[in-house]
């Protein structure tokens, strides 16, 4: 130790003794940033440490007080935002070592304040979310509408990361969140131009969307397919190529997949989901037959994606990789995560920024979608009025999916795809349940009987039918009454004698038909008297 350094240490020590107030370095507010999403505006206060703070909300002001804290000289004392829900932020120094941050809201709206810990390049942060629950509700409603009125194949595209979470960053500063949004938008536009397809994004701007919300969006739309779009990164700059992943219920299929899964699963913590961290480990992986079926379907689709991507870019793994990505935990919707290219590879970073390359990738993915999910010709219309309500089966399915609070009232329970390349040879096709349909109606429409459908779908008569549920139909080879569609409809009716206490409603329920159907079949009106022993024609035996 030389003399000069010794002197510095002595000076430093005496400074501590002489000035107890500054014995410890003050914490610092480093920066204040903000993002706007449709359903919230987020303000982030970057701090030098995990600083304690107090929050006071009154009317249109949210006040956050920090002790032992300083403001940097260059941070303006007033930030005019004029964003939804917030006008400006005022910074004050009430005493030498205290900082007060005041958020001036436009209305007395709900504001959530929480901490995010230091992670990767992100410092400790205090996050203020100004929420617009009515916007969120309206958006959910609109998405549910799409599902109810569905005619087309629905594809939900999920641009990874966003807002607080830039994702991987290339050498030239290219952020994953930006390029994947551009590719996703292109893919959406290509699909929306095709007849029979509708595509939606989980985020259409630079803001963070937690995993649960991404999954909720896919469910609300009643997606036939969910694609999470990303760009890869690795410490070795030479790593390159596209890869395709499906959910793994166990580990990852390769070391690269393990590293990737770890990074992608951190997104909620980096991006700022207050529940993201706590649920990281406790979030149960959904283990049920639906999930396994869906993963198998996803794998088949993944092969098609690889085939099409191979024409426009380098492929890293020739096979669909498996990893426990939280964003793919959709038990009922085939889902893939596509790593379009390596943003950490200088050549591919350049490609990812390139409009032409983005377009090529989007076109390749779109081709794989139309191949895997052919658009259906419009289904024949049946006019039925009664809607079945959910019952026990609905509840048990929902219980198997404990991972979020999204609405579960309309679960798709079966997973056979309609006319997929892989099932071409199989004799089974499916019918997607529309509003007001009954099993009896579907059976007649397809020239079969309720009992055949019950058997084929492993269902009980009392099981509810949800809109969007896929019901397996007997193929031409297996159906005994083939090309007897019309005769089945006519001949396969049962005669039933009305018993005491019967109502049209009860009988309809027992034979899996709607009251309207029974009325039509018996040429009667809803309020006709049902006298005991009156003969009724029913689409199936109600004693089953
Ligand atoms: Zn990513």
Boltz pocket constraint, residues with backbone or C-beta under 6 A from the ligand:
constraints:
  - pocket:
      binder: B
      contacts: [[A, 160], [A, 161], [A, 167], [A, 168], [A, 176], [A, 229], [A, 230], [A, 231], [A, 264]]
      max_distance: 6.0
